[in-house]
Amino acid sequence: MTAEYRPPALLSGGHLLTIYPSLFRKIEDVAYWRQRIDTPDDDFLDLDWATVQSDRLVIISHGLEGNSGRPYVRGMVRAVNRAGADALAWNFRSCGGEMNRQLRFYHSGAWDDLETVILHAVSLKRYKRIDLVGFSMGGNQILLYLALRKSKIPPELLSAVVFSVPVDLAASARQLARPVNKIYMRRFMRHLRGKIRQKAERFPGRLDIEKLNRIRTFLDFDDRYTAPIHGFKDARDYWSRCSSRSQIPKIEHPTCLVNALDDPFLTPSCYPHDQAEKNPNFVLLTPRHGGHVGFVAFNREKLYWSERLAIKLLNLA
């Protein structure tokens, strides 16, 4: 299934649509208040709320090395608030501005932390309806949660919309390792190497950082750190077990995946047409343009196309 999105005339390429919002989009009119909650394993998650006293809530999950302050998150929060719903943008472990307590931090399959956030929101007994919006890695976690938890999902949670999701982690890792994507890989590795150094200081003897500076790809990083820290055999085992593509047929809640065809992070296997056809609850939209978490639009409301679409799909319009 396709969706109509027309990029601005000077931003027609996937790379431009990906980079422009990070460099130039500023969202000043979002007021967060922060709440810290505990996790079952004696860690914490930082939640940033933007409330308008609604009985509807949208929980928003960011992407790899993102946080609640990224323009794509704040833009969605603003759109949700304008549409009359409360928004909760949560930060993955280590992403909220303070390193988390445990050796583990986050990964593409860490849906357990998402569940902790959802159950906390339900426990407040303020919301008649809760929906999910996710970007990239956060979208993958949402798809896994919906597929794997099914009967244990709270009745208040009704639907989800996810954007720019690498549902095939192995293929996406290979794609990002290509020279054309060096600008993204350098940034990811710089941030992730910094976190490993912090972890090594907190947990002496637990992590080998002797050759850390030589790590240049997700294959290297996930083999040496992500997989062993989080209980996987190696990078390929991690990618296989945490890719949401094969789990899509199990999703029972109305869910929409939006992956642009010019997304520089994705490969053909990240457009799961066959899986979508097998599941009447799942809709796949593949606009020709959009980049990775891009979908830039210039208009009076200052809403990106992805934000307008999410509001419509969540019946907030």
Protein Blocks (a to p, Z undefined) as FASTA:
>chain_A
ZZdddddfklmbfklmmmmmmmmpccfkbccdddddddfkopadddddddehiabdcddd
ddehiafkbmklmmmmmmmmmnopacdddddehinopacfblbfcdfklmmlmmmmmmmm
mmnopafbdcdddehjlmmmmmmmmmmnmmmpcfklmbdcdehiafblklmmmmmmpmkl
mmmmmmmmmmmmmmmmmmmmmmghkaccklmmmpmbfklmmmmmmmmmnopablmlmmmm
mpcklmmmmpcbdcdddddfklckbcfklmcfklmmmpmkbccdddfbhbjoilpacdfk
opafklmmmmmmnopZZ
